[in-house]
Amino acid sequence: MTLLYIVLATFAGGVLSVLIAATVTVQVLGRVVRHMVSLSVGILLGAALLHVLPEAFESQAGAHALFATLLGGLMFFFLLEKAELYRHGHHHEGDGHEHHHHYDEQQAGRGGWAVLVGDSIHNFCDGVIIAAAFLTSPSLGVLTALAIVAHEIPQEVGDYIVLLNAGFSRAKALLFNALSGLAAVVGGVLGYFVVGPWQDLFPYLLVVAASSFVYVAVADLLPQLQRPLPLRDTVTQIVLIAAGLALITAVGGFAHGH
């Protein structure tokens, strides 16, 4: 059953993002991305700091080793992003960010392959993280999957818009986004079989998962929210971040209670 849960959880983010992209207009997608970014901040930070890290530190692993793993994880994702192999952008023309003209065409790279390769690597890493969480405990797996899905939806929708603006047809952009999402399933299945026998590694993998959540939230999402905005929009951001924290807390309490 654990493997089935892993497959379903890794499949969910890609499927939901493709379904959302396929059924609403680009203008509505832009609003979805903006609101989901704020919600994702609360969910990612809440999952990392309130659930995943405490679970890791309650293990028999030494605190110094876990903190070193956390630092190494943050640097790893920083370097991976510098190499353009770990993408989690949510930008697109018309989103309110101050990008130069043809920004999306440059972001898409040669025919969009840079975007798709980076997303596939990101999704594969997410799949391994979900597998490690479910192998630790079903409740932690649910929380980790929720955090990743909440982030995957705006990420995949944002990249879908980038591909459209770079010249991809709607059908082609949807297809490639769906194929990229399947990398999470591959990562989850491989993680289940490769990581499963090494239970002593679980606390360290959980810390790597937390470092991924913190890095994405702090390095990518929060800077997007740090723009001068009308008071109403600022309040909306705060409310959505609080809603993300409340959601991850509620789901955590429900999952641990069952």
Rosetta blueprint (number, residue, H / E / L):
1 M L
2 T H
3 L H
4 L H
5 Y H
6 I H
7 V H
8 L H
9 A H
10 T H
11 F H
12 A H
13 G H
14 G H
15 V H
16 L H
17 S H
18 V H
19 L H
20 I H
21 A H
22 A H
23 T H
24 V L
25 T L
26 V H
27 Q H
28 V H
29 L H
30 G H
31 R H
32 V H
33 V H
34 R H
35 H H
36 M H
37 V H
38 S H
39 L H
40 S H
41 V H
42 G H
43 I H
44 L H
45 L H
46 G H
47 A H
48 A H
49 L H
50 L H
51 H H
52 V H
53 L H
54 P H
55 E H
56 A H
57 F H
58 E L
59 S L
60 Q L
61 A L
62 G L
63 A H
64 H H
65 A H
66 L H
67 F H
68 A H
69 T H
70 L H
71 L H
72 G H
73 G H
74 L H
75 M H
76 F H
77 F H
78 F H
79 L H
80 L H
81 E H
82 K H
83 A L
84 E L
85 L L
86 Y L
87 R L
88 H L
89 G L
90 H L
91 H L
92 H L
93 E L
94 G L
95 D L
96 G L
97 H L
98 E L
99 H L
100 H L
101 H L
102 H L
103 Y H
104 D H
105 E H
106 Q H
107 Q H
108 A H
109 G L
110 R L
111 G L
112 G L
113 W H
114 A H
115 V H
116 L H
117 V H
118 G H
119 D H
120 S H
121 I H
122 H H
123 N H
124 F H
125 C H
126 D H
127 G H
128 V H
129 I H
130 I H
131 A H
132 A H
133 A H
134 F H
135 L H
136 T H
137 S L
138 P H
139 S H
140 L H
141 G H
142 V H
143 L H
144 T H
145 A H
146 L H
147 A H
148 I H
149 V H
150 A H
151 H H
152 E H
153 I H
154 P H
155 Q H
156 E H
157 V H
158 G H
159 D H
160 Y H
161 I H
162 V H
163 L H
164 L H
165 N H
166 A L
167 G L
168 F L
169 S L
170 R H
171 A H
172 K H
173 A H
174 L H
175 L H
176 F H
177 N H
178 A H
179 L H
180 S H
181 G H
182 L H
183 A H
184 A H
185 V H
186 V H
187 G H
188 G H
189 V H
190 L H
191 G H
192 Y H
193 F H
194 V H
195 V H
196 G L
197 P L
198 W L
199 Q H
200 D H
201 L H
202 F H
203 P H
204 Y H
205 L H
206 L H
207 V H
208 V H
209 A H
210 A H
211 S H
212 S H
213 F H
214 V H
215 Y H
216 V H
217 A H
218 V H
219 A H
220 D H
221 L H
222 L H
223 P H
224 Q H
225 L H
226 Q L
227 R L
228 P L
229 L L
230 P L
231 L H
232 R H
233 D H
234 T H
235 V H
236 T H
237 Q H
238 I H
239 V H
240 L H
241 I H
242 A H
243 A H
244 G H
245 L H
246 A H
247 L H
248 I H
249 T H
250 A H
251 V H
252 G H
253 G H
254 F H
255 A H
256 H H
257 G H
258 H L
